[in-house]
Amino acid sequence: MGAVEYGIQNRKVDDIGLIQGAARLTPERIQKTIQKVLAGETGAKLKAYSEICVRCGLCAEACHFYMSHDGDPSYSPVGKVKQTMWVMLDKKGKVSPEFIYQAAQVAYTECNLCKRCVQYCPFGIDTAYIMLVVRRICHLLGVIPQYIQDTAHSHASTMNQMWVKDDEWIDALQWQEDEARDEIPNLRIPLEKEGAEIMYSVIGPEPKFRTQLIMQAAVLMNEAGMDWTMPATTGWDNSDMAMYTGDNEIMARLKRDHFECAQRLKVKRIVMGECGHAFRSIYDMGNRALAWRMHPVPVVHALEFYWELLRDGKLKVAKPFEKTVTLHDPCNVIRGRGLHEKAREVVRAFCPNFIEMIPNREHNYCCSAGGGVINCGPPFKNVRVQGNRVKAEQLKATGAEVCISPCHNCHGGLEDIIHGYKLGMELKFLIDIIYECMEKPNAAE
């Protein structure tokens, strides 16, 4: 019996990881794996969600996929659960390889795990949690989009997302230190400084593709007079695509390495760069995978850190950023951490011509790239872009010249939307604007 018989919509995308993974499956292995996860890794939470959902559909218009596909019910949160987890529960795991293929496609590429739908469910059902359970099952069955699985392999092999070798990491830091010293002659990026107040932590794409963000952060730290350091060993990368493949074991290894790196350096806290999924991994999921009730080292996201510096007078505005700007609220630090007002205080301090998106704050639409969806790679790019027409309409309605996106995955997803719908907007990280407009008392004449 195939996926169509179970009610999954037939919009199959060819992906080598899904094709080869499904080809290796047997009905017996599928049933055994599903039953093992349901019995050993879920419990009362999933049972309660499955029993109290009344199929009211109030979650539907919270989902950008549903809205962007003109109300197709199969894209609604409840529709995605109905096509995947409810079938597994109803059939007690007796489903076909074809079903697993298409259930994986739904879970990995048609849900961003953004949790917007949770706010509109009268019972608070967490569809993102249910989709993560589906991904966990697919991971254990080896049915995962190839691109994101390759990224998880990079984490497993090198403890970073981008196959960055140890010497390449240090070279990138030295390069950015040299770049910064053209402007701030006395600047250093302190490596392995034991007992510093702050360990500054970034994600793998920064040394690989966006090294200017490291330079800008170094200038901010230097000019604000921070006592800080960066590690020279593994643990520097706080990103975590294993969290989104369902590989909880690798996720736990990554977080242990990250926190133990900070503990080895005896820092007071970790300040993370502008990334949402990494913050979710460290602040919410990775630590719990290790059975830690609290973090062994306090963690602060960049948005909160900027706000602290502004509050304490350590970050000052030298000139306003005059272009009209709007702010994208990243799911994992806004709905996930509540930093919406602090983000706005920083933006308004630098940007007098600020225009809100509608809706905004915790009600903002997802970028359609988070939750690992952008990391599923080129086969699913059109799925992402077409699945977020409402975001393009939301951006266009602001009339802003610049969109500030303080998150890497959001940045990548919004870039595709801006180009795909020909919006003609600039896209910036918040640190781009801070670096351009902040006071730099130690700058060369």
N, C-alpha and C positions, 0 to 999 in steps of 0.2 A: 504494500500500500504506500503510495507516494505522498508528497506534501500537499498536492491539490485536494486529495480526498480528506485531508485533515482541516482544510479551510484556509491554508496559507495562499495568499495571492501569488500568482505566477508572474513574477517580475525578476526572474533569476538573472544575475550578473555572473559572467564567467570569471572565476578567480582560481589560480592554480592551487593555492592553499586549500580552498574549499573543495575543489574538484578531487585532488589527490587524497585529501583527508577523508572525504565521504566514501571514496572508492575502497578504502581499507576497512570499512566498518562491517560488522555483522549485526543482525537484530539482537543476538544474545549479548554482545558486548555493549550495545547501546542501552539495553534494559538494565543490565547490571550496573553500569556507570550512573545512570539517572537515579536508580534506587539507592545507590551508595551515597550520592550527594544529598538527595532528599532526606535520607535517614540520618546521615552523619554531620551535615553542614548547614542545615536550615532550621528545622524545629518549629516552634510556636509562631514565629514571626511570619513565615511564608504561609503557614496553615491559616493564620488569622486573616491575612490579606486575601487569600483565595476564597475564604468562606464569607467575608463581609462585603465584598464588592457586589453591588446591586446592578451593575451595568448601566448606570444612570447617564454616562457620557459627559458629565461635567468636566472631566479632564481633557476632553477632545480639543477645545479651542485654546487650551494652554500650550498645545504642541505645534511648533512651527512646521513640522512635516505635514500634519493634518491641515493646517491653515493654507500651506503653500500648494497642496494638492486638492484644493477646492472642496474640502470636506469629505475626502475619501475615508470612510470609517476604518479601513484596514491600516491607515497610518495613525490613528488615534492611539493614545497610550493603552486604553483598555483593549483596543483591537490588536495591538502588538502582543499583549499578554495572552489574549484569547488564542492567537495563532501559534503560540509557543508554549509557555509554561502550563496553561490550563490543559492543553492537549496531553502534555507529558504526565500531568497528574491524573487526568481522566483515564488515559490508556495504561497507567502504571508503568510507564517507560517503554511500552511495546510500540515503538515507532520505527520508521524506516530510515535508511541512510539519506534518502532524498529529503525527508522531513528535516533531518538534522542540518543538511546543507542550507535549506531555506530558513530554518529557525536561526542559524548562525548569521545569515545575511541580515535578517531583521534585527537581531540583538546587537550586532557589531556596527551596522552601517545605517540603520533607520531609527536609532535612538541615541541621543547624545548624553544620556544619563544626567540631564541638566536639572532635574527635579522641579521644574516649573509646574508640572502637572500635580505634584503633591500638594501645592498650595490651594488647589481648586477642588480637590477630592474631599467630600464631606467626612470621610473616615480617615484621611491622612495616609492613604495607601501609597507606598513608595515604589512606583514603577521602576525607578532606576535600580533599586535593590533586586527586584525580580529579574530584570534584564541582566544584571551581573551574575545572578545564579544561572541563567541560561548560558551566559558566556563561560562560566566556570565548567559547566557540563561539556560545552563544545571544546574547551581547552583540553579537558581530560580525554576527550575522544579524538583530539588532534585535528579538529575541523575549524581552522582559524584563517582569516585572510592573510595571504602570504606576506604582505608588506609589514603589517604590524607584528607578525610573528618573527620576522627578521630583526625588528627592533628589539623585541624581547630577548632574542638570542644575543644581541649586542650587549644588553644589560647583563645577561648571564656570563658572558665571556670577558667583558672589560669593565663591568660595573659602571658603565655609562651608556647613554643612548646612541651615540654616534661613532662607535669604534675608535674613539680618540685614545691614542697611546699616551703613556705617562709622560714621555718627553714632549709630545705635541701639546699636551695641556700646559706644561710649564713654559714652553716656547710661546704659546698664545698669550699667557700672562705677561711675559717679558716684552713681547711685541707691543701690547697695549700700554704697558708702563712707559715704553719709549714714545709711543704716540702721545700720551698725556703730558709727558715732560716737555713737549714742544710748547705747551701752553703754561703748565705749572712746573717750573724747573726742579723744584725740590720734591716732587711727588714720587712715592714708592708704592708698589703693591706688596705689602708684607706677606711673606710666605712662612708658614709653620711658626707663627709667633705664639708661643705658649702663654696662656693666661690673659689673652686679649678679651676685651669686652664683647666683641662681635666676631663670629665667623660668617663671612659673606658667602652665600651659596647660590649657584646658578644651575641652569639646565644644559644638557649636552649640546644643543644647537648653538649656544652662545660662542664657545671657542671655535666651532665649526663654521658657522654662517653669519653670526651677528656679534662679532668681536667688539664692535664699537660700544655695545651695551656694557661690556666689562670696563672699558676705558671711562665711560661716562659715570658709572658707579664709583670707580676709583677716584675721580675728580670730586664727586659728591662727598665721599668719605673723607677725603683729604681736606677739603675746604670747610667741612662741618666739624673738623677736629676730632674725628672718631678714632677710638682705639680698636683696630680691626685687623683681621688676617684672612688669608685664604689658604686652604690646604694644598700640599703638593702631592698628596696620595689619593687613592680612590676614596670615594665618599664626598668628593666635590660636587658630583652631579646629583641634583635632587629630583630629576625627572623619573618617570616610572610608568612605562607602557605595559609592563607585566601586570600591573594593577588592572589594566583594561583588557588584557587578553584573558584574564581569569587565572593567571599563574600566581596564585597567592604565595607559593613557596619562594619564587624569585622576588616578589614584592617584599616579603619579609627580610630576605637577605640584603636587598638594597637599603632598606630603612635601618637595619642594624648597622650596616657599614657607615651610613651617613651619620647616625647619632654617635657611634663609637669614634668616628673621626673627630667630631666636636668634643667628645669627652676626653679623648687623647690630648687635644690641644688645650683643654681646661678653659674653654671660653664660657662666657656668662650666658650667651644666647646666640641663636642662629637667625640671621636676617636673610630672607630669600628674595631673589629677584622677581621680576614681574611675570609670574607664571601661575596659572590657576590649578591645573591638574597636579602639579608637583606639590603645591600647598595642600591640596586635598589628600594626597598620598602621605605626606609627613604629619599633617595636623589631625587627620581623621581616620585614615584606613591602615596605613603601614604600621603605625604604632600599635593598633589593636590586633593586627595580624601577629604581632610579637607578644600579645597578651600583656602589654604594658597599659596600666590604667591611665598614667599620665606620661608626658614626654620626659625623658631624662634631661633634656636641655630645652628651655623655652624657645618657641618658634614665632617669628614675626614676619608677616608678609611685607613686601616693599611698600604697598599703599599705606599701611599703618606706620611704617618707618618714616616715610616722607612726612606724614602728618605730625609725628613726634618731633622731627627736626624743625618743622615750621612752627609748631607750638612753642618750642624751647628757644626760638630765635637763632638756631644754628643754620637754618636755611632761609635765605632772604632773596627777595625778588630785585634784580637789577633793572630789568625792563619788562614790560608786558608782552605777551605773545598776542599780536594784534589780529590774527586771522580768526574767523568764526570757527568754533570747535563744538563738537558734541562728544559725549562720553559713553562708551560701551561698558556695561556692567558685566564682568565675567562671572559666570554661574558659581564657580567654586570659591570665590572670595566675597561675593555679595550674598547670594542665597546661602552659601556655605559658611560664611564668617561674619557677615553683617558690616562690611567696611564701606557701604555706599555713601554715608555722610562724610566720613573722613576723606574718601576719594574726592568728593565734591569740594570740600574745603581747600584741598591742595590745587585742584583744577581752577577754581575761582580765584585763588591767590595769584596765579600766573596768567590766566586767560579771562580778560574782562568781557569777551564776546562769546559767552558760553550759552549753548542752546541744548535743552533737554530733548532726548528722544522720548517718544510716547509709544508705549508705556516705558517706565524706567525703574531704576533700583531693583528690588527683588522681583519685579514683574517684567523686567526686560526680556526680550527674546534672546535665545541662545545664538551663538555664532555659527552653529551647525558644523563645527570642527572639533569641539571638545569631546570628552568621553572616549577618546581614541579613534573617533570616526575619520579625522583627517589622516591619521596614521595607517588607515586601511589602504591608502594608496590610490594610484591613478585609476584603477578600474571603477572606483566609486566616487570619483570627483564630481561627475554630473549628478549623482544621487544627492550629494551634499548641496551643490549650488541650486539645483532645481527644488530641493527640499527646504530652501529658506528664502523663497521669494518675498515672504513677509518681512524679513530682515532688510532686504534691499529697499522695500517700500518704506520701512521705518527710517532707514538712513536718508533716503532721498527726501523725505518729508521735512527733515530738519533744515535743509538748505545750507548746511555747514560746509565749510571748505576742508576741514580736517576732522577726522574721527580719531579720538584717543582710545587705544585698546591696550590696557595694561596687563596683557597675558599673551604668551607666545602662540598657543593654539588658536585663540581668538584672532590674533593678528593674521595668522595664515588663512583662517576661514574667511575673515572679512575681506582680506585681499582678493580672494577668489570671487567673492560676491560683488565687490566693487568693480572688478574687471569684467565679470560675467554679465552684469547688468548695466555696464557702462555708466557708472555714477560719477566718475571724474573727481573723486575725493582723494585727499592725501590720507595716509594712515600712519600714526605715530604711537610709539610707546610714551608713557608719561615722563620717563627719564629723559627722552629726547628733548622735550620742552623744558624740563627743569634744567638740564645741562645748558641749553641755549640761553636761558633767561635768568639764571641764578647769579648772585654775587660771587665773585671769585677773588678774594683779597690777596691770594698768593700768585695770581696770574702775572706773567711777564708783561712788561709794557708793550 
